[in-house]
Amino acid sequence: MRAAGRSVRARLRDRIAASDPGLLRLTAGLRTVGAIALTLAVLSLLRADVHILVAGAMAAMVATFAIREKQPAAQAVTLALGLPVALASVSLGAVLNTRLFVGDVFFVVLIFCAVYGRRFGDRGTALGLIGFQVYFLSLFVGATASTLPALCGALAVAFCASALMRFAVVPATPTGVLLRLRLAFRARLAQLVAAQAELLDAPADEMDKALASLREGTARLHETAMMIQGRLEEGTPDESAARLVQRRIADAEIAAERLGLLLLTARTAERADTLTLHLPGAPAPSVVGRGLPDEAGATLRRDLQALHALVLRAGSGDTGTGLAHVRNRLLGYRDEENLPPASAAVQDVFRGIGESARAVLGLRIALDGPQDESDDSPATARSREELDAEDAAIDGGGEEEPQEEQTGLRRPTTRAAVQVAVGSSLAIVGGELLSTQRWYWAVLTCWIVFLNTASTGEILVKGYRRLLGTVFGVVAGIVLAGLVGGHTWTAFALVLVLIFAMFYTAPLSYTLMSFFVTAMLGLLYTLLHTYSLDVLVLRIQETALGAACGVVAAALVLPVRTDRRTDELLGTVLERLAEVTEAAVGQLSGGPADELLDKARDLDQALSDLRAATQPLIHPVTPLRTRRNTARYVVALLETCAYHARTLAATAELLPTHPSIAADPRLRGAAGRTVRNIGVIAARVADEQAGAQVETGPSIASLLGSDAGTPRYGRITDRVLRHLERLDEAVVGLARPLGVPVAAPRGDSPAA
């Protein structure tokens, strides 16, 4: 019974870890709700009236979510600076509340300074956010000079409660967050292996569903890997240890994605295209029968289940002989003589399972330290020796190159500050025409739609989502206000529930977050005895007005069109792709070692930025379907290129230690066409008048004198050729949707 209970708890823990990597959303929700509850408890003991309770609750929420630094010491400094900023803001709000023109002008200046403060990093962003939100709070509760002492006391209590929750009750150190992210990576890796096992047995009519699960699992694993990469420096005190974890995370991600491609190839009538795994909605290729019914298929199912168990138990401290036996069997597939009799495609899958098992072993050693080697088979011992050699070759990274900083109105923070100031001015004028009492809701919406956005299209989509969430939130607010009535503490309890839901869903859906915010405001209006249906309808009107003012300001004042921003980010992705490819091929050709993993991480980050910037183009309400499909196709092709470039970089880093890899000087010349083509496409994106053409010609395998046709999975040197081939094809494939001319192949050489 105890074992069953532990198993249930372990599964529940893994499920939670996978759904909320690092428990970041849960921590944010609990910390905010705890700070608000503690503030309300202290203020109620001091017999504060309901207006002060509401002000304290809102201040606690602001003091908690505004702090974004990762190190506790930096968080403490920002929180300490935030209190005087909040006191000054609420004092000015109370004094200027009745002075219409002066108060409005100051509010616009405050908004400009708050947005401009983002150029000073997380601390500047937090202090600007605190200043703006607390001034808004003073308008919301109707602060006056007579209530100012009580409000200042409530703010002090709120900031102290926030500090207590952040540093004592719900602490989140960089080391702890990184540990939880690593558990999430293992859980998501196990989920991806489970999706791959489902793909193996999926009938033809369910292949699209199985492929969609495989795509989702692959994307979620990559998301977690990126989160870990972003926190390694703060969460790992030793630089070499951080680079080791970075290396092992990258190895595990690449091995898992490769295994999915090999399984897809084994199920289909021909070799699966890598693009199939990255293009959402792309139909599954035609499959051969239902699963693999022969003996090799049964063995493959068993080994996928064993790999799944190996991943889950890798972080549990289980070192029994059963786990060692499973690991030894899977690692044995890396040797040709241990492969079961089967078709070439199925044998490739077994090799892929062996490589995945090796990646899991490396991940376990990197995260948990040395392991018991008493039950190792020769294949496992050989894998450990390879991993040890690779670990010894890892050294500290080089210094980052300084980035060119934009100045004046070209600087994004300055441009955004000017835009939001103009938009807020319009929102103040229009909001006061709608209501002289609730005009600030329009200003708040205008402010919010500019947060974390960089183009007119992003602002338009965010404004639409906020309006949609507000409409449904008003309906919920009406229902909740009717249920709560005059029960103050019941209303506060529901407010806490809605705030937790708001923070927990914020990274997932901005519409859902807006829904919970608006429903919560309905309850706050009830507590302030200002609730009415007219007030909530006015909330919708002010929200629509604020969103419209934000879009108008973004479109007319120093505009950044979505096309322009996506082109800039696309150029950055292509530049990073060329850097990774050239450096990896150079190292594989015998050139000097380079910081390949850092370059690959920069490529992934650039691609993530591009993916976010294209959201307005691929949004369901976008009327231009052709443009939407093109954007999806280009991003999928770039993800395919990034996968092959990451794999080349990871393989190149093995060169000094791996006995199966030898430098081949011919690779540099063979891959030169691919790098040149990336440059041609980047030049065309930057300047539509650029006249260069993308080159095609003989396959890379033929350029190296290989007559074996398409490279096979078996030897790692052949795998390098395969990835170079696929990268070359994907780069040429980018030319058509981006309007880059493609030169005809010379002579009768086979086209790449």
N, C-alpha and C positions, 0 to 999 in steps of 0.2 A: 504493500500500500504506500509506504514511504517513497519507494522508487517511482511508483506511478505518479505520486504527488509532485516529486521533483521534476519528472518528465513534463507534466502539465505546466508547472511553473516555468520551466526552461522554454517550452514552446511559446508560452504567453510572453515571456521576456523577449524572445527573438522576434515575435510578431510586432511588439511595440517598438523595439529597436529599429526594425526595418521600416515601419510606417513613419517614424519620427526620428531620423538619424541624429544621434547625439542628444536626443530628448530636448532639443532646443525649443521646440514649440511648447512642450509640456512645462519646461522650466520657466519660460517667459510667462505663461498663463498662471502658474502657481505663484510665482514671485509677485506678479501684479495684483492678483486677487488677495494674496496674503497681506501685501502692503496696504491695500484699501481696507480690508477687514480690521487690521490692527489700528489704522488711523480712525476708523469709525468707532472702535471700541474705546480708544483713549478719549476722543472728543465727546462720546456719549457719557463717559464718567465725569467729564468736565461740564456736563449739562449744556452743551452747545445746541443752538437751534438748528432747524433742518437746513437752512441756507448754508450755515457753516459746515454742516456734515457733508453736503453735496460738494462744497468747495474743497474740503479736505480730501474727499474721495477722488475728485478729478485731479487734484494736485499730486496725490500719491500715484495715480496712474501715469501722469506725465513724468514724474521724477523717476519712475521705474523704466518705462519703455524708451525714454530719450537717450539713455546711456548705452553706447554701442562699443566701447573699447573692450578688448579681450583680457587685458591684464587687470587684476583687482586693484593694484595701486593706482593705475590711471583712472579706473572707475571712481575710486574714492576722491581723487582730486577733482574730477568733473562734477561729482555730486556735491562736494563742498563749495565749488564755485557756482553751482546752479542755484543754491539757496539764496544768496544775495541778488542774483539776477532775477529770481522769481519774486523776491520781496520788492525790488525796485519796479518790476513790471506791474504787480498788483497795485502798488501805491500810485503809480502814474495812471493806471486804469481807473482807480477810485477818484482821483482828482480830475481827470479829463473826461470822465463819463458824461458829465452834464454840459460840456463845452463842445458843441457839435463840430464846428469847423476845425478847431485846434486838435481835438481828439482824433478826427478822421485823418488829418495830415500826419499826426504822430503815428497812427496805426500803419499807414503806408510806409513811413520811414522805418518803423520797426520791422515790417515785413521784408523790406529791401535788405536791411542789415542781417536779419535772420537767415535769409537765403545766401547772401554774400559770404556769411560766416562759414559756409561749407568748404570754402577753399582752405580753411585751416584744419581740415581733417575731422575726425570723429568728435573731438572736443568742441570745435567751432560749430559743428552741426547740432550737437546736443544742446549747447547753450542758446543757440538761436531758436531751437524748437521749444525749449523751456520758456524763453522770453515771450514768444508768440502765443503759446498755448495758455500761459498764465494770464496774459492780457485778455485773451478770449474768455478765460474763466471769469475774470472780473466783470466782463460785459454780461456773461450768462447769468451770474448770481446777482447782478445789479449792485456792485460794490459802491460804497459811499465812504466819505471821510469818517463817519461815525462807526461804521462796521470794520474799518481798516485794521484796528488792533486785533480784533478777533480773527480776521482773515489771515493776518500775518502769523498769528499763533497756530492756526490750522495748517498753514504752509510749513511751518517749522516741524510740527508733528508729522506731517505727511513725508517730508524728506527724511526725518529720523526713522520712521517706519520703513521707508524704502531701503535705507541703508541697513537696517537690522535684517530685513528679509534677504537682501542681496548678499550680505557678507556673513550672516550667521545661520539663518534658517534654510534658505535655498541657495547655497553657494554654488558657483560654477567657475571653477578654475580652468585655465587653458589645458592643463594636464588631464583633468577629469573629463572635460568635453571631448578631448582627443580620444581618450579611452573609450567613451561611449560611441564615438563615431567609428572606431575600429570594430566594436561589437556590431554596429549597424552594417558595416561593410561585410562582415561574415554572414550576417543574417540575409542580406540582399544577395550575396553570392550564392547562398543555399537556395534562395527563391529562384534565382536564374537557372541553377542546375535542375531544380524541380520542373521549371517551364521547359527546359530542354528534354527532359524525360517524357513530358506530355507530348512534345512535338514528335518524338520517336514513334509513338503509337497512335497518333491522331489520324482518323480516316480522312479520305480526300475531301469530304464535304465540311470538315471542321479544321482544315489546315489554315484557313485565314484567321480563325480565332486563335489557334495555337501559335501562329506566327506573330499575331498582335501581342500575345502574352510574352513571347520571346523578345520582341522589340521593347516592350515596356520594362521588362526585367533588365535588359542590357542598358537602357537609358537610366534607370534608377541606380544601377551599380555605378555607372559613370558619374552620376550626380554625387553619390557618396564619396567616390574617389576624389572628385574635385573639392568637396568640402574638407576632406582630410588634408589635401595638398595645401589648402589655404590656412590651416591651423597648425601645421607641423612646426614652424619656427617658434611660435609662442608656447606650444605644448610639449616640445622636446628640448631639454636643456642642452643636449650634446648635438652638435651639427652633423657629425658623421652618423649618429643614430637616426637623426631625422632623414638623412639621405638614404639610409638603408631601408627605413619604412617606406619612403617614397618609391624606392626601386621595387620593393616587394608588392606594394599595392598596384603599381603599374603592371608588373608581371602577372599578377592574379587576374587583373581586369582584361589584359590582352589574351591570356590563355582561355578565359571563360568565353570571350567573344569569338575567338577562333573555334572553340569547341561547338558553339552554336552554328557557325557557318558550315563546319564539317558535317554536323548532323543534318542540316538542311540539304546539303549536297547528297548525302547518303539516301535521303528520302525522295529525291527528285530524279527525273530522267536524265538530267545533265548537270554539270557543275553549277552550283548556285552563284548568282551574282551578289557581291558584297553589298551593293546598293539596296538589294531587297531587304536587308536587315536594318537599313537606316531611313527608308522612305515610308512615312506613315501612310497607310491606306493602299500601299502597293499590293496587288494580288499575289497570293502564294504561287510559286511555280508548280507545274503539274507533278504529281507524286506517283510513285510506283507502289501500287497495292496499299494494304493497310499495315503499316509498320514493317518490321522485319521478322517474319514468323519462324525463320530457321534457327538452328542452334546458336549461330553467332549473334542473332538478334536477342535471344534469351540471355546470353552472356552480357551483351551490351546493356540490356535493361538492369541486370544485376549490378553491373559495375557503375552505372549512373546513380543507382540508389546508394551504392557504397561510397561514391564520391560525395554525394549529398550528406551522408552521415559523417564522412571525414571532415567536411567543411564545418558542420555544426559542432562537432566535438573537438575541433582544433583549439577552441578557446576555453574549454571546460575543465582543463587539467586532467583529462582522462588519458592515462598512459598505459592502459592494459594491453595484453598480448593480442586481443581481438582487433584493436585499432591498429596495432603494428602490422598484423597479418594483412589487413585490408590495404594499408598504405604500401606494403611491400608488393602486393599483387598488382596494384594500379601502376606503381612506378616501374614495374617490370615491362610494361608495354612500351617503354622508351627504347627497349632493345628489340631488334628485328626478330630474334629467334623466339620471343615470347608472344608474338601476335597470334591470335586464333585464326584458323583458316576461314577466309571470307573474301568478298570482293575487295578491290583496291580502295573503293570509297569507304567501306565499313572499316577496313584496317586503318585508314586515316583517322576515323573517329576514335579507335582504341588508342592510337598515338596521341590524339588530342586529350583523351582522358588521362594518359600518363603525364603529359605536360601540365595539365591542370592540377594533378596530384602533386607534382613537383612544386608548382607555384604555391599550393596550400602549405606544403612543408616549409618552403622558404618564408612564407608569411608567418607561420607559427614560430619559427626560430627568431625572426626579427622582432615579433611582438612579445613572445613569452620567454625568450632566452634559450640556452642549451637544453636539449632533450635527451631522454634515455635512449642509448643506441644499442642496447644489448640484444634486441630482437631484430636488428636490421638485416635485410637480405643484401647480397652483393649489389643489386640495382639501387637499393636505398642508400647504401654506403657511398656508392659512386655519386649519387645525387647530392648527398651531404658534402662530399669533397668539392663538387662544382660550386655549391652555394658558398662554402667557406672561402674558396678562392675568389669568388665574385665579391664577397663581403670585404675581404682584405684589400681589394683593388679600389674600394670606394673611398674617396677623400672629400675634403671640404669643397664647397662650391666657390666659384670666383665672385668677384664683385659685380653688382648689377650696373649696367651702363646707365648713365643719367638720361632721363627723358627730357626732351625739349618741352619747355613750359610755354604755353600760350599766354599772351598778355592782352591788356585792354579789354575791349568788348569781345575779342575772340575767345577769352577765357570762359568756359561753360558756366562757372558760378556767377560771373558778372552778367553775362547774357541772361541767365535765368532770373537773377535778382531784378534786372530791369523789366523783364517780361512779367514777372509775378507782381511787381509794383504797379505796372500799368493795368494788368488784369484786376488787381484788388481795388484800384481806384474806380474802375468801371463797375465792379461788384458793389462797392459802397454806394455809388450813385443809384444804380438800379435797385439794390437791396432796400435802400431807404424809400424809394418810390413804392415798393411792395409793402414795406412795414418799417415804421420808425423805431420799433421795439426789437425786431428779430433780424435786422439787416446783416448782422455779423455772420449768419449762416452762409450767405453767399460768399463772403470773404473767406471763410474757412474752407469751403469747397474749392475755391480758386487756388488757395494755398496748397491744398492736398493734392490736386491733380498735377501740380508741378513737382511733387516729391518723387524722386527716383525716375524721372522721365527726362528725355533728351531731345525729342522731336515732336512736331505737331501731331503726327499720327498717334504716337504713344499717349499724348495728352488727351486726344479725342477718344481713344479707346478707354482710358482710365475714367474720363468724365462720364462716358456711357455706362460703364460698370457701376460707378458710384450712384448714378441716378437710378439704375435698375434696382440695386440693393436698397436704396432709400425708399422707393415705391413699395416694395414688399415689406420693408421694415416698418413703414407707417401702418400697414395693415396689422402686423404683429403687435405694434405698440398700442393700437386701439384695443385689440383683444386683451392684452396683458393689463392695460390700465383699467379696463372694465372688471377684470378678475381681482385685481389687487385692491381697488377702492382706496380706502383711507388707512390701510394697514402699512405703516411706515417700514417696519423691520422686514416684513414680507417682501416689500418692494425692494429694499436694499439687498436682500438675499438673492432676488431674481437679477438685480443689477450685477451682482458678483458672478452669477452663472453666465450672464450674457457677455461680461467682460472676458471671462476665461475663454468662452467660445470665440470671441472676437480675436484674441491673441493666438489661439490654437489654429484657427482657420486662415489667418492673415497671409501666410506664405503660400497657401494653396489656392485661395480664391479671393480676389478683392471685392467681388460682388457679395460673397457671403459675409465678409468682414463689415461691409457697409450695412448689410441687413441687420447684423447684431448691434452695431453702433446706433442705428436709428431706433430699433426696438428698445434699447437701453435708454435713449433720450426720452422716449415716451413715458417711461417709468420715472425719470428724473423730473419731467414736467409735472407728473402726478404728485411727486413729493413736494415740489415747490408750489403746488396748488395753482399752477398756470396751465393745466392740461385742458385741451379742447380739441375737437375735430378740426376746427379752423387752424389751430396752431400746427397740427401735423400736416395738413394740406399745404400751409405756408412753408413748412420745411421742404416739401417737394419742390415748390416753386423757387425757393431760394437756392436749392441745390442745382436745379436746372439752370438758373441764372448764373450761378458761380461757375459751373462747368462751361457754359457758353462764353463767359468773359475770359476764362482761361484759354479756351481754344482761339478766340479772337486775338488775344494778346500774343499767343504763340505764333499765330499765322501772319500777323501784321508787324510785330515788333521784333527785329533781329531774328527772323524765322529760320528754323532748321528743318527743312523738309525731310520727310521720312526717306525719300529716295537718296537724298544727299548723305544722310547719316548712314544708311545701310551700305551705300557705295564706299564711304570712308572705312567702315568696319570690315567690309568685304576685302578692301585693299590690305587692311591690316592682317586679316586671316591669310590671304595669299602670300604676303611677305613672310609671316611666321611659318607657313607651310614650306616655302622655298628654303628658309633657314634650316628647318629641321631636316628636310630631305637632303640638302647639300651637305650638311654636317654629318648626317648618318652615313651617307654614301661615301663621303670622304674618309671617314674612319674605317668603313668596311673595305675601302680601297688601299688601306695601309697608311692613311694620313694620321696626324696627331689627334689625341683624345680631346673631346670637347664636352661642354656641359649639356649633354643631349637631353637628360631628363628635365632640366630647367627649361630648355627650349621647347620641349614637348608640352610642358605645363603652360607656357606662354601661348602656345598654339591652342590648347584646349580652352584657356580663358578668353582668347580673342573670338573663338568660335561660339562660346557661351554668350558673349556680348552681342554677337551678330544674331544669334538665335532669338535673344530677347528683343532686339531692335526690329526684327521682322514680324513680331506679333501683330502690329496693325495691318500688315499686308496679308496675313493668313487668317485673320479673324473671321468667324462665320458670317458676320454682317457685311463683310467687304463685297461690294458689287462686282468688282473686276475679277472674275473667276480665273481667267487665264493668267493674270498677274499673280494670283494667290497660288495657283499650281506651280508656276515658275519658281516662286520664292521657296516653296516646299522642296522642289526638286533640286534647286541649287544648294540649299542647306544640307539636304541628304547626301548630295555628291561630295560636299565639303567634309561632312562627317565620315564618309567613306575614305576620302583622302587622308583625313586625320588619323583614322584607324591604321591604315597602312604605314603612314609616316611614324606613328608611335611605335609600331611593331619593328620597323627598321631601326629606330633609335634604340629600342630595348635590345635588339639583337646585336647592334654595333657595340653596345656597352659590354657585351659578353666576350667580345673578341680577344681581349688579353688573357682570359682565363679558361675559355671553353675549348676543349680539344676538337670539337666537331666544326669549328669555324676557323677559316683561314682568310686573310686579306687577299683580295683579288683586284689588282690595279685596273683591270678592264671595266670594273663597275662604274668608275668615275665617268668614263667616256660614254658608256651605255646609258647612264642616267642623266647625262648632260642635257639631252633633248627634253626630258621631263621638267627639269629646273628652268630651262629657257622658256618652255611653254607656260609655266606658271608666271614667269615675268611678263610674257606677252599678254596674258589675260589681265594681270594687274595693271599694266600700262593702258589697256583698252578700257578698263573700269574707271581709271583716273582721267582718261582723255578719249572721248568717243572718236576723235579724229585720228587716233594712232593707227598706222597702216600695217603693222606687222601681222603675220599670220601664224597660227598654231601649226606646228609641223607634225606630220605623221610619217610612218616609214616602217622598216623592219621591226619585228618584235624584239624585245630586249634579250630574250633567250637566244635568238638567231644572231644578234650582234655579238654575243659572247661565244659564238661558235657551237651552241648546243643544238643538237638535232633530235632531242628527246621530246620535242613538242612542248606542251604546257607543263611547267615545272610541277613535280609531285611534292607531297607533304614530307616525305621521309627524311632526307637529310636537311640540316638547317641551312646549308648553302643553297639548296634548291628552294627552300622556303623564302630566302631573300629574293631570289629571282621571281618567285610567285608574287610577292608583295610589290616589287618594282613593276612587274607587268600590270597588276591591278591599279597601281597608282598612276601609271602612264595612261591607261585607258580612262580612268576617272577624270584626270586632268583634261584630256582631249574631249571627254563628254561635257565638261563645263563650258566649252567654247560655244556650243549651239544655243543654250538658253541665254547666255550673256551676249550673244550677237557678235562673237569674235570669228573672223573668217578662218577656215581650215584649209591648209594647202593640200593639194592632191598628193598621194604617195608618189615617190619618184620611181620610175621604171616599173618593173613587175614585182617589187618587193611586197610581201604581205603587210597589210596595214596593221598598226598596233590596235 
